[in-house]
Amino acid sequence: MDILVNQEDAILDIQIHRQDARNALNQQMYQQLAEAFEQASATPAIRAVVLRGLPDVFCGGNDMQDFLAISKGMSGFAVERFMKALILCNKPLIAAVSGPAIGIGTTMLQFFDIVYASASALFKTPFVPLGLCPEMASSTELAKIIGIRKAKAMLLFGEAMAADEALSLGFINAIEAYPDQRALKEAKRICLLPPQAMKISKAMLLDHDRDRLLATIEQENRQLVECIRSDEAREAVSAFLEKRTPTFQ
């Protein structure tokens, strides 16, 4: 299994575990992640969710082979179900990030309530360099967290953000030597808080913006599929997989 899900007491612990592909996410993994977050929302006994990756990589972004398949007409887009399940999850969400968080590995973190990262964490959204466009509502939300200048540098030019900069800009809560352990410890503390008050309070923070966020995601994803099927993206992704410099007309 590339997505490991384990409920221990009131904590749902989710781990991205695809070492051979540097934790790149494919459609099956998005489906599993969506089911896990939907399970968390629907299960009263679950009071906190932790998402973590491997010690050397949090998430390698979208699986490039999936992009190639979509460019050739593959239907189905489980990533949208995952995005909506994450945004609508009514339980506290804690992420533990070690190593690179690429593409959606970065943009998904916009919607976690707490993010702990190791000093090796690196956040990068190389959408335009791959012939793609922003996703996971990053076109509207990322600048609200890190400021418009850094958001443009990341979303337009693929500029990276190291852990110390992410902390200074407020994208993460803390740099930790062992972010997985800190995340699980914080989840245990959160589980002791009043669950109904937590659910109501989290809803109050989201409900006023929920419909707009979901509409933004749908709009971005329509544009993303068009980009994936463009000549530019096919050339960019092929060049990436073939380890060569792309050529654009």
Secondary structure, DSSP 8 states (H G I E B T S, - for coil): --EEEEEETTEEEEEE--GGGTT-B-HHHHHHHHHHHHHHHH-TT--EEEEE-BTTBSB--B-HHHHHHHHTT----HHHHHHHHHHH--S-EEEEE-SEEETHHHHGGGG-SEEEE-TT-EEE--TGGGT----TTHHHHHHHHH-HHHHHHHHHH---EEHHHHHHTTSSSEE-SSHHHHHHHHHHHHTTS-HHHHHHHHHHHHHHHHHHHHHHHHHHHHHHHHHHTSHHHHHHHHHHHHTS-----
